[in-house]
Amino acid sequence: MCLTRKVWPSVIGFAALCAVAATMAGCTEEESSVVSPSESEEVQITGKPFIVQVVNNGETRGTEISEVTSFNMVGIQGASNKWIDNYQFTKPGDNWVSTGHEGLMWPAGTDTHTFYATCDNTDGAPAIEDGKFVYTVPSEISEQKDLLVALSEDNEDGEPVELAFKHALSSVKFKIGFDNDAPGGENDLHIHVTRITLYHIATKGTFDFANYATGPWTVDTEDAEYEDIVIWLKNPVDFTPSAVDEFITLDENIDGEIYVMPHKPTAWDTDGTAGHPLNDSYIGVTCQVFEYNTDNPTFYDFVGLNEDSGEDDYEDAKEMYIDTYEGFASTDNDDWLEDKVLEVIVPTDPDWGTNVILESTLKHRNEEADANGTSENVEEVFIPLTMANGFGFNKTNVINIRMDKMKYGNGRDFYALDSFIIP
């Protein structure tokens, strides 16, 4: 039931009167009367309470925002009447309200209304001017946060406004592997990865609500603030060549979401031959690549021991083992004879760098390097960042890191046809 209240302005001010009217959301029209003690006429103030609803709350994707708790909004009547100017809304109770505008009423007029909203669940959500805002994505993953946007058009005066938020940025996930059908895939490769880096990624852009449906972001290449995004894996990942559809997903090895500015990167241009130095956008993979030497599978075979070898041959081989590997591998028993022989490939060498090394020694050097905070035997290879459609607005991108397409820093294919030199 709608009520008409008569109060003295000297007792209750106009702002309080609006607050009372805002509580009467069930009425189709609110009416309040103010009677001045010195005047006999009544002044009528009419309006409908403004009600806004978040229709997809609790369904957002990002780990930063699993539920909307705060958003910034602009309301435009017709083409230009801005009557909500970057008001911050929160939900302390059952309804969304803006501090300082608790008694918000719809303005008079017949034109429909358009509403723009931004949300990062803080009071620092981007301000909207002329239907646009500028945003910069931090390159440090620990500083990144989810950003949501919503557009609601053709709203009639007095009707509840529904906001359906979308993710304004583009999130990135990774799969990694080495195609067993590619050159080198037939070898007994073992790849150890510790870090992924996205190089030369645009971080700054302009969002235009006028292009909400078709692609709202624009990136000015002269003002894109290109940065590198470094992603340390929580635990190193090890894999061998496989079919592409069996590549490893890195989700569990990456803390949180990775966000990038929606744009189409220009891939580093290289045809696989030397002379194409690093440029534009590419992926860096900090890794160690090694393969079992199938021609000499064990140290026993490597030094030419067999069932006819005498005691002196055995002692000579053992002395060679100890001298070569500085006691890193155990000689307490005869297991060392069956240690597999590996070729360790240093990826950033301009030419093939190969060494014969025992698996136990390799593990020892890795452990020692990790303890010293260094990266011995762990170098970086590079892969052009080729994306047909680029990083999309409100999109999760899964990038297949194809280690079979890795290159040296000069653009030369990592698996160009070369001969192995085994010492």
C-alpha positions as a printed Julia matrix, in Angstrom:
423×3 Matrix{Float64}:
  0.0     0.0     0.0
  1.31    3.47   -0.97
  1.24    6.18    1.64
  1.33   10.0     1.61
  3.25   11.56    4.46
  3.11   15.21    5.54
  6.11   16.44    7.49
  7.55   19.81    8.52
 10.86   20.66    6.73
 12.1    22.11    9.97
 11.82   18.65   11.52
 12.88   16.33    8.68
 15.01   17.54    5.78
 14.51   16.81    2.13
 17.32   14.19    1.97
 15.69   12.19    4.74
 12.39   12.39    2.91
 13.99   10.79   -0.17
 15.39    8.0     2.01
 11.9     7.2     3.26
 10.6     7.11   -0.29
 13.4     4.67   -1.32
 12.09    2.06    1.09
  8.77    1.87   -0.71
 10.08   -0.21   -3.61
  6.82   -2.1    -4.05
  4.83    0.97   -5.07
  4.5     1.88   -8.72
  4.84    5.57   -7.82
  6.04    7.24   -4.65
  4.56   10.54   -3.53
  5.61   12.72   -0.62
  4.15   16.02    0.49
  5.94   18.84    2.26
  3.78   21.47    3.96
  5.41   24.69    5.03
  3.99   26.27    8.23
  4.07   29.68    6.53
  2.4    28.55    3.31
 -0.96   26.99    2.67
 -0.02   25.27   -0.62
  1.52   21.72   -0.96
  4.67   21.08   -3.03
  4.54   17.62   -4.69
  7.83   15.64   -5.15
  7.48   12.48   -7.26
  9.87    9.69   -8.33
 10.52    5.95   -8.39
 13.24    4.24   -6.35
 16.26    3.1    -8.36
 16.82   -0.67   -8.03
 19.79   -2.53   -9.54
 20.41   -6.29   -9.59
 23.52   -8.38  -10.4
 22.0   -11.31  -12.26
 25.07  -13.57  -12.54
 26.62  -13.13   -9.1
 28.59  -16.13   -7.9
 29.19  -17.34  -11.46
 32.29  -15.34  -12.32
 35.37  -17.17  -13.51
 38.36  -15.56  -11.85
 39.93  -16.59   -8.6
 40.13  -12.92   -7.63
 36.38  -12.35   -8.03
 34.16  -15.32   -7.28
 31.31  -13.02   -6.24
 30.64   -9.34   -6.92
 30.66   -7.25   -3.72
 31.26   -3.78   -5.15
 31.01   -2.05   -8.52
 31.25    1.36  -10.12
 28.4     2.57  -12.37
 27.41    5.33  -14.78
 23.81    5.93  -15.83
 22.86    7.89  -18.96
 19.33    8.99  -19.87
 18.84    9.35  -23.59
 22.02   10.4   -25.39
 23.73   12.58  -22.8
 21.94   13.1   -19.48
 24.41   11.56  -17.01
 22.44   11.2   -13.78
 24.6     8.47  -12.2
 28.22    9.59  -12.44
 30.63    6.83  -11.34
 28.72    5.95   -8.18
 30.18    3.11   -6.11
 27.59    0.47   -5.18
 27.84   -2.1    -2.39
 25.35   -4.5    -0.84
 25.34   -4.14    2.95
 21.91   -5.8     3.16
 19.41   -7.12    0.64
 19.78   -4.25   -1.84
 22.59   -2.57   -3.78
 23.09    1.0    -2.54
 25.53    3.83   -3.19
 26.87    5.67   -0.15
 25.72    9.26   -0.3
 22.96    8.37   -2.77
 20.84    6.02   -0.65
 17.6     7.67   -1.74
 18.45    7.5    -5.44
 15.39    8.11   -7.64
 14.86    7.84  -11.37
 14.82   11.23  -13.12
 11.76   12.52  -14.92
 11.47   12.03  -18.68
 10.52    9.44  -21.28
 13.93    8.57  -22.82
 15.34    5.12  -22.04
 18.49    4.64  -19.96
 21.91    3.02  -20.52
 24.08    1.81  -17.66
 27.82    1.02  -17.69
 29.57   -0.75  -14.82
 33.12   -1.79  -13.87
 34.08   -4.09  -11.0
 37.26   -5.27   -9.3
 35.62   -5.53   -5.86
 37.44   -2.42   -4.63
 36.65    1.28   -4.61
 39.3     1.65   -7.32
 37.37    0.12  -10.21
 38.04    2.12  -13.41
 36.07    5.35  -13.76
 34.02    5.63  -16.95
 34.08    8.8   -19.05
 32.11    9.19  -22.28
 31.4     5.46  -22.27
 35.1     4.52  -22.11
 37.9     3.8   -19.67
 41.66    3.23  -19.92
 43.22    0.29  -18.08
 46.69   -1.16  -17.54
 47.2    -4.82  -16.62
 50.1    -5.28  -14.17
 52.84   -7.49  -15.63
 53.62   -8.89  -12.16
 51.19  -11.77  -11.67
 51.03  -11.16   -7.92
 49.68   -7.66   -8.6
 47.04   -8.69  -11.16
 43.33   -8.82  -10.34
 40.19   -9.76  -12.17
 38.25   -6.95  -13.86
 34.54   -7.22  -14.73
 32.34   -5.04  -16.92
 28.6    -4.85  -17.58
 26.35   -3.03  -20.05
 22.58   -2.64  -19.67
 20.65   -0.78  -22.4
 17.1     0.37  -23.2
 15.99    0.5   -19.59
 12.57    2.03  -18.94
 12.03    4.53  -16.16
 11.36    2.78  -12.87
 12.14   -0.8   -13.94
 14.82   -2.78  -12.03
 18.18   -2.67  -13.86
 19.9    -6.01  -14.43
 23.7    -6.14  -14.69
 25.26   -9.28  -16.23
 29.01   -8.96  -15.68
 31.64  -10.25  -18.09
 35.38  -10.59  -17.67
 36.98   -7.56  -19.28
 40.43   -9.1   -19.6
 41.75  -12.22  -21.27
 43.01  -15.07  -19.09
 45.8   -17.42  -20.13
 46.36  -21.11  -19.45
 49.06  -23.38  -20.82
 49.65  -26.89  -22.08
 53.15  -28.04  -22.9
 54.74  -30.92  -24.74
 56.9   -32.14  -27.59
 55.11  -33.65  -30.61
 56.4   -37.17  -31.1
 55.7   -36.86  -34.84
 58.0   -33.82  -35.18
 61.77  -33.95  -35.86
 63.44  -35.15  -32.67
 60.22  -36.65  -31.34
 61.39  -40.13  -32.14
 64.35  -39.71  -29.78
 64.28  -40.62  -26.11
 64.04  -36.96  -25.1
 63.48  -35.82  -21.53
 62.54  -32.16  -20.96
 62.66  -30.42  -17.57
 60.84  -27.03  -17.42
 60.99  -24.51  -14.57
 59.66  -21.24  -16.01
 57.49  -19.8   -18.79
 57.82  -16.2   -19.99
 55.48  -14.29  -22.32
 57.6   -11.64  -24.02
 56.45   -8.29  -25.46
 52.82   -8.34  -24.31
 50.66   -5.19  -24.49
 49.43   -4.17  -21.03
 47.55   -0.9   -21.71
 44.35   -0.4   -23.69
 41.09    1.53  -24.0
 37.7    -0.1   -23.37
 34.74    1.36  -25.32
 31.25    0.22  -24.26
 29.98    1.29  -27.71
 31.74   -1.81  -29.13
 30.74   -4.12  -26.28
 29.35   -6.85  -28.55
 32.0    -6.82  -31.28
 35.26   -6.11  -29.47
 35.53   -3.24  -27.01
 39.3    -3.04  -26.54
 41.71   -1.01  -28.67
 45.47   -1.0   -28.18
 47.64    1.81  -29.49
 50.97    0.23  -30.42
 52.71    3.52  -29.58
 51.2     3.53  -26.07
 50.7    -0.18  -25.33
 53.31   -0.36  -22.53
 54.67   -3.72  -23.69
 55.95   -5.88  -20.84
 57.21   -9.41  -20.16
 55.12  -11.73  -17.99
 57.27  -14.21  -16.04
 55.55  -17.35  -14.73
 57.54  -19.5   -12.32
 56.14  -23.01  -12.01
 55.45  -24.1    -8.45
 57.16  -27.4    -9.27
 59.33  -28.25  -12.28
 57.54  -30.19  -15.01
 59.12  -33.18  -16.72
 57.85  -34.84  -19.88
 58.84  -36.84  -22.94
 57.54  -36.6   -26.55
 53.86  -37.47  -26.95
 50.87  -36.85  -29.18
 49.74  -33.21  -29.17
 46.41  -34.1   -27.56
 48.35  -35.6   -24.64
 50.28  -32.43  -23.8
 50.52  -31.61  -20.07
 48.23  -28.99  -18.52
 50.11  -26.55  -16.29
 47.12  -25.21  -14.3
 48.08  -26.88  -11.03
 51.66  -25.62  -11.34
 50.68  -21.94  -11.65
 49.45  -19.79   -8.76
 46.18  -18.01   -9.58
 44.91  -16.62  -12.86
 47.11  -14.95  -15.46
 45.48  -11.92  -17.12
 46.54  -10.07  -20.27
 45.18   -7.13  -22.23
 42.91   -8.39  -25.04
 44.87   -7.79  -28.26
 46.49   -9.67  -31.13
 50.25   -9.97  -30.64
 52.64   -9.77  -33.57
 54.6   -13.03  -33.57
 58.39  -13.08  -33.78
 59.15  -13.64  -37.47
 61.64  -16.44  -38.12
 61.84  -19.12  -40.78
 63.97  -21.41  -38.64
 67.34  -20.37  -40.01
 69.94  -18.26  -38.23
 69.69  -14.49  -38.65
 66.26  -13.74  -37.16
 67.04  -12.31  -33.71
 64.36  -12.11  -31.04
 61.66   -9.56  -31.83
 57.96   -8.82  -31.18
 56.02  -11.45  -29.18
 57.34  -14.88  -28.26
 57.35  -17.5   -25.51
 60.47  -18.25  -23.52
 60.8   -21.67  -21.9
 63.47  -22.06  -19.24
 64.33  -25.72  -19.43
 66.82  -28.52  -19.63
 66.75  -30.92  -22.55
 68.5   -34.26  -22.48
 68.15  -37.61  -24.16
 69.33  -41.1   -23.47
 72.15  -42.17  -25.73
 70.59  -45.2   -27.38
 73.84  -46.18  -29.13
 75.65  -46.5   -25.8
 72.82  -46.95  -23.32
 74.93  -47.48  -20.16
 78.33  -46.55  -18.82
 79.21  -50.24  -19.1
 78.72  -50.03  -22.87
 80.25  -46.58  -23.14
 83.69  -47.72  -21.92
 83.55  -50.94  -23.93
 83.06  -53.41  -21.12
 81.54  -56.78  -21.87
 81.49  -60.3   -20.49
 85.08  -60.86  -21.69
 86.48  -57.8   -19.87
 89.11  -58.54  -17.29
 89.58  -57.17  -13.77
 92.02  -54.52  -15.02
 89.43  -53.29  -17.58
 86.86  -53.06  -14.82
 89.19  -51.07  -12.52
 90.2   -48.72  -15.39
 86.53  -48.04  -16.16
 85.78  -47.39  -12.51
 88.72  -44.98  -12.22
 87.54  -43.18  -15.36
 84.04  -42.96  -13.9
 85.33  -41.46  -10.62
 87.74  -39.04  -12.33
 85.23  -37.85  -14.91
 82.37  -37.22  -12.53
 84.39  -36.07   -9.5
 82.77  -38.58   -7.21
 79.26  -37.21   -7.77
 77.92  -40.64   -8.58
 78.19  -43.5    -6.12
 80.68  -46.32   -6.62
 79.78  -48.15   -3.42
 78.49  -51.02   -5.54
 78.38  -52.04   -9.19
 75.15  -50.15  -10.01
 77.18  -47.4   -11.65
 77.9   -49.75  -14.56
 74.2   -49.72  -15.46
 73.76  -45.94  -15.2
 72.27  -44.63  -18.44
 74.4   -42.31  -20.54
 72.75  -39.0   -21.43
 73.34  -36.25  -23.96
 72.67  -32.94  -22.23
 71.72  -30.16  -24.65
 72.3   -26.55  -23.62
 69.49  -24.81  -25.53
 70.99  -21.32  -25.99
 74.28  -22.55  -27.46
 74.58  -21.24  -31.06
 75.49  -24.81  -32.06
 74.7   -28.16  -30.56
 76.3   -28.43  -27.14
 76.38  -32.04  -26.04
 77.97  -33.9   -23.19
 77.89  -37.46  -22.06
 76.87  -37.51  -18.43
 75.46  -40.02  -16.03
 71.88  -39.66  -14.88
 72.96  -39.65  -11.24
 75.43  -36.83  -11.97
 72.75  -34.86  -13.77
 70.46  -35.13  -10.76
 73.28  -34.11   -8.45
 74.07  -30.99  -10.49
 70.4   -30.01  -10.6
 70.08  -30.37   -6.83
 73.27  -28.45   -6.26
 72.18  -25.67   -8.62
 68.8   -25.41   -6.9
 70.44  -25.21   -3.47
 72.71  -22.4    -4.69
 69.87  -20.5    -6.34
 71.43  -20.9    -9.79
 70.25  -22.58  -12.96
 73.11  -24.76  -14.09
 72.16  -26.89  -17.07
 68.9   -24.94  -17.29
 68.72  -22.47  -20.17
 66.04  -20.78  -22.27
 64.61  -21.57  -25.69
 62.1   -19.5   -27.61
 58.89  -20.07  -29.56
 57.04  -17.43  -31.65
 53.71  -16.46  -30.03
 51.39  -17.14  -32.95
 47.67  -16.59  -32.27
 45.1   -16.59  -35.09
 42.57  -14.49  -33.17
 44.71  -12.99  -30.43
 43.81  -12.64  -26.76
 40.03  -12.15  -26.72
 37.7   -10.07  -24.54
 35.99  -12.25  -21.9
 37.97  -15.26  -23.12
 40.15  -17.98  -21.62
 43.06  -18.74  -23.95
 44.83  -22.11  -23.83
 48.28  -21.83  -25.38
 49.92  -25.03  -26.55
 53.64  -24.59  -25.91
 55.14  -26.66  -28.71
 58.65  -27.54  -27.63
 59.13  -29.23  -31.01
 59.01  -25.68  -32.47
 61.61  -24.21  -30.11
 64.35  -21.98  -31.5
 67.61  -20.38  -30.49
 67.77  -16.66  -29.81
 69.0   -16.05  -33.37
 65.9   -17.69  -34.89
 67.49  -20.98  -35.8
 65.41  -24.13  -35.28
 66.48  -26.04  -32.2
 66.1   -29.31  -34.06
 67.71  -28.3   -37.33
 69.47  -31.29  -38.83
 72.9   -31.52  -37.22
 75.17  -34.34  -36.22
 75.8   -35.3   -32.63
 79.35  -35.31  -31.41
 79.81  -37.77  -28.61
 83.14  -37.4   -26.76
